[in-house]
Amino acid sequence: MSNQTEYTLLRDHEAECAISACVDKLKTTIATEVCQSDMRALVLLGGYGKGEGGVHKVAGKYRPHNNFDLLLVTREISKRKRESIHRRLAAKLEALSEAFMVGIDLSIMNQWQLELMPTRVLWYDMREGHKTLLGDRHFIPSINHERNKIPAWDVRNLMVNRGSLLLINLLCIQQNERSEQLDKLVVKHTMKAIIGYGDALLFCLGDYHWSYQEKQKRLLNHAEIDLKFKKLYEQAMSFRRTPTYNYYLANDLSGWHAEVMQQLEKVHLRCESLRLGLPDLDWDGYLNKALFASLFERGFTLKAIARKILNAFSVKHGHLPASVPTLNKISYWLSDKESLLPLVFPYIAFNPKMHADQEQLTKFLASHFGTQPTASIGEVIRAYLKNWAYTFDRNLDSVLLKNNIAL
């Protein structure tokens, strides 16, 4: 379990006091807007919840570097009341976000919703690494989420979520007028992606852990992990503790980003090879193999079957390559965005050569996202990000708006 009093990996008294002051303001703000009788618990997740958050100095004073991830668990109140609470808190948290100079992400759930959630990486990490700021300290530990219950496709989705930040980076790098703000965003996103890919690799190798410190130790000591990636991961973890933007901004940012993407492409393919149990997997056969596996990965519960039936009636525009077997085409039509986006992501991000099928694959990607057959990779990236934002990351729009990035 995470330490309930320490917030940062740095373990510096001044840094801890700075984060503690931010947390106190968050607690006070939320406590004034939520009746005690409606609240089961206010929980701090992420790096600060684990006691492993990052800090940096601004004008000689420590400030938070990571977002504050909060979960407000309510008692049995209506959806309308939860939405009302969220609206009331939104403006106040936005003001605190500007003062802290980092994002503040707040989710609100009823206690029974949380208790019935199936095990995922997010909930396993929450149970093992969190801080209960207000309310019932025993509630979160009472929810049983074990590592061995995490489905492999959920970790794949986590990897793709972090990898999708690299696509935002490509748009930033291609901007005609680059700024220090955009370049810093590129660095921050790249570090997040490296750590996310390291997490996925550890999981696929059977060595995942909720703690950043323990994950770093395990990854660096693992005999089956490439030395180049170990170096990248160590740099990313060091950056997470105390970010050093100037080192990266002073060098060829585009070249460094391209090198990182080459390393992450190898990790991505290896993770999928391990997940699918296919030692000789390559990009030529990946789409076929992944589509076939997606038919079975969520099992055949009533909920999973109902979901596939509903998916069959949703409109899909993709023209799959002729070489795709009929069963895999059926899998495509029975899938939704949450299932399909992770499968097409590597072809957009890493653009691997598809040999004889490359032209057909390009047409498929364009048709799948509703763009023209002659669409540029930039247009396909923007279409992908719109879908990704809606499906996986509702906070993306605010990040793009803040950094003047248009989709």
N, C-alpha and C positions, 0 to 999 in steps of 0.2 A: 504493500500500500504506500501511496505517496505521503510525504511529510506534510502535516496539516499547518505548519507554521512557516516553512521556507517556500519561496516562490521561484528563485532563479538558480541556474547552474553555477553562476559566478560565486554565490555564497558570500558576497561582500555586504557588510552591514549597511553601508550607505545605499547600495542598490536594493537590498531587501526593504529598507524603510521607504524608498521611493515607490516600489511596487505596492507595498502594504497601504500606502496613502491612497493610491489609485483604487485599490480594492475597497477600502473604507468608503470612498465616495460612491462607488458602484452600489455597495450594500445600502447606504443611506438613501440614495436615489430610488432604488427599487422598493425598499421598505416603506417609503412614504407613499408609493403609488399602489401597493398591493396589500390588501387586508390580511392580517395574520391568519385569520380563519380560512382564507382561500389558499394559503401557501403551504405546501408540504415541505419543499426545500428549494433553496437557491444554490446551484452547484457551479463551481468554476472548473472548466475542463481545459484541455490543451496543455501547452507547456507550463503555464503558471499553475494550473491545477495539479500537475505532476510534481511541481517543485523544481522544474527544469526549464524555466522560461529564459528568454534572452533580454539583455539590456544594452544600451549604448549611451554615451555621454553627449549631451547637447549643451553648449555654453557652460561646460564644467559640471553639469548635473546629470545624474543618471535618469534615463527615461526608458519606458518599455519599448521593446523592438517588435515583439509579437502581438498579435491581436488578443483581446480578451474574449474568450469563448464562454458564454454563460448559458445555463439551462435552468429555466424556472419551472419547477414541478408543482402543479396546482393540485388541489383536492378535486372533488367531483363538481366542477363548475361547467357551465355551458360553453360551447365554441364561441358564441357571440361575446360572452364575458371575457374569454381569453383574448379575443381579437381587440376588444376594448382596452384591455390592459396593455397589449402590445402597442396600440396606437398612442396611448398616453405616455408610454416609456420612450417611444421612438425619438421624439424631438430632444428629450433630455439626454438620452444616451448619445445622440449625434453631437450635442454640445460637448459632452465629456470626451467623445472621440477626437474632436478637434483640439481640445485642451491636452489630451494625452498624446496626440499625434500618431495614434494607431487606431485600427478598427475595433469596434465592439460588436460582437455577434451574439444576439439573444434569441434563443428558441424557447417556446412555451409548450408544455405538454401536460395533460392530465396524468395523474399517478398511475391509473390503470393502463393507459396507453403505453407508458414506459415499462410497466411490469410485464406486458404481453409482447414486447418487442422481441423478435427473433435475434439470436446472437449475431453480431456483426463486429468488425474491428472497432468501430466507434464505441459501441457499448462495452466491449471487453476493456478497452483502454480507459473508458470512463470509470468502470467499477474499480479497476486497480489503481488508477492515477487521477484523483480528483480532490477537490476541497469543498466541503459543504459550508457555505458562507452564512446561510440563515436556515433555520428550520431543523428538521429531523436528520441528525447526523447518521442514523442507522439505516435510513431508507435505501440509499444507493448500494451500500455493501450487501444488503439483503437480496438484491437481484442477482440471480445466478447466471453469469456469462463466463464460460470457460474457453480458453484458447482453442482447444480441440473441437469446439463446436462452430468455429468460424468457417464459413464456406469459402472455397478457393476463389470463386468468381467475385466475391466481395473484395478480396485483396487485389484482384485484377482491376476492379473498378477504381480502387484507391490509387493504384499505380497510374491508371489512365487519367484520373482527376488531376494528379500532380503533373503528369506529362502534358496535359492540356494547357498548363501555364506556359509551356514552351512555345505554344502556338501564338499566345498573346505576345510573347517575347519577339517572335518573328515579325509581327505587325509593328512592334515598337522599333525594331532595328531597321525596318524598311521605311520608317517615317522620313520625309524629306528634311524636317527640322528636328534634330535630336536635342534632347534637353537632359540635364543632370537628373531630373526627376524620373524621366523615362528610363535612363540607363540604370539608375538605382533599382527601379522596378524589375528590370531584366535580371539583375544580379540576385535580387531577393527571390524571384520566381525560380531561377535556376537552382538555387540552394534548396528550396522547398522540393523541387522535382528530384534532385539527387537523393535527398533523405527519404522521400516517398518510394523511390525505386529500391533503395537499400532495404527499407521495411519489407517490400514485396519479396525481394530476393531472400531475405532471412526467413520469411514465412514459407516460401516454396522449398527451402532447404530444411524446414522443420525446426527453426531456431528463433522464432519470433518472440519478442518480449515487449511489454508496454512502455518500459522506461527508455528514454533516449540514451542515458549513460550506459545501461546494460546492452542495448542494441549496438552501440558503438564498439563496446568491448567484444561482443560476440562476432560482429562483422569483421573487425580487424584481425581477430584470431582464427577466422574460419579458413581452413585449408583449401576449400573449393571456390573461393572468391578471388577474382583477378586483382593483382596488385594495383593496377591503374585505377580501378574502381574504388579500391580501399583508400587510395590517396584522395580521390574526389570526395568520398564520403567523410573522411577526416577533416578536409577543408570546409565542407558544408557544415559539419557539426561545430567546428571552431567558430565559423561565421555566425551560427545560430546563438552561441553563447555571447559573443561580443563582436558584432558585425564590423568588418573593415572594408567599407565600400571603396575607399581611395585606391587600394591595391589593384582592384579589378578595373576601376574606371581609368586608371593610368595606362592600362594595356589595351591590346586589341580586343575589345569586347565581343565583336562579331565573330572573330576567329576562335576565341575561347568558348563562346556559346556553341559554335559548330562542333568543336572537339567534344564538348560535353554530350551533345546529342548523339554523336557517334558511339560513345561509351554506353549511353542509356539505351540506344537501339539494341546493342548486344544483350544488355540486361533484360530488356523487354522480351526479346525472343527466347532467352533462356528461361525466364519465368513462365512463359506460355508453354514452352516445351515440357517443363516440369509439371505444370498444372494439368496439361492434356495427356501426360504420360507418353510423349512422342520424342525420343532422344534425337531423331534426325530431322526434326521440324525445321523448315525454312520458310521464308516469306512467300515463295511460289505456291506452297500448299496450305499456307496458314488459314486463309479465308474459308476454304472448304472444310478443313478440320475443325475450325472454331465454330462454324455454323452448325456442323453435325453435333458437336458437343453441347451447344446451347439448347438443343432439343431436350436434353436430359438433365442439365446441371441443376435445375431447381426442383427436380423430382416430379412426382405425379400426384400431389395432393389436390384436393378439390379446388383450393385457391389457385394453384399453379395451372390447372387445366382450364378453369374459368378465365384466367388471365390470357391464356393462349387463344381461346375462342374469341374473346374481345379483340385481341390483336389482329385476328384474321379479318375483322371487319374494318380495321383502320386503313386509311389510304397510304400506300407506299408507291414511290415512283421509280425505284431502282430497277435497272435492267442488268441483271446478273450476267457475268460472262457465260458463254455457251458451254464451257467446260465444267460448270458447276452441276453436280448431280441433282436429279429431281428431288430427292429427299432433303437436300440442303437448301434447295429453292423453297420447299415447303417450310423449312425452319425459318427462312427469312420472312415469309409472310405471316408466320405465327409469332414473330418477335416484335418488341416495342423499342423505342429509342434507348431505354436503359440497357437493353440487351445488345443493340446493334452498334451504338456509338463506340463502345470499347473495341469492337472488332474492326471497324474502319479506321480508327485513330492511327495505328502505326503506318498505314499507307499514306496518310496525309502528313504526319509528322516527320517520318523518316524517308518517305518516298522511295522505298526499295524498288529495284528494277524487277519487273515482272516478266521479262523475256517475251514469249509469244503472246501472253495474255495482257501485256501492259496497256495496249490501246483499249481493249475491252474493259479493263479495270478502271481506266481513266473515265470512260463513258459511264460506267456504273456509279462511280463516286459523284460525277456531275449530275446524273439522273436521280440518284438517291437524295441529294440535297436540293433538287429542283433548280440547279443552275444550268447554264447553257453547256452543250458538249465541248465547246471551245473555251470554257471558263479557265481562268488562270488559277494557279495554286493559291494565290492570295484570296480569290473569290471563294474557293472551296473552303479555305481556312475560316473565313468569316461566316460562311453558312454553317460549318461545323460548330463554331463557337456559339452561334445563336441557339442551336439545338442543345448544346452542352449546358449553356447558362440556364435554359428553361428546365432541363431534366435533372442536373446535378448541382448547380451552383447559382442560387437566386441572388447572391451578393455580387455576381460578376458585373452587372450593369452599373452599380455604384463605383466599382473599381475603374471600369472603362471611362465613365463620365468624369471621375476625378482626374484621370490622366489624359483626357481629351483623345481617346482612342475610339474611332468610329467603326462600327460593323456594317 
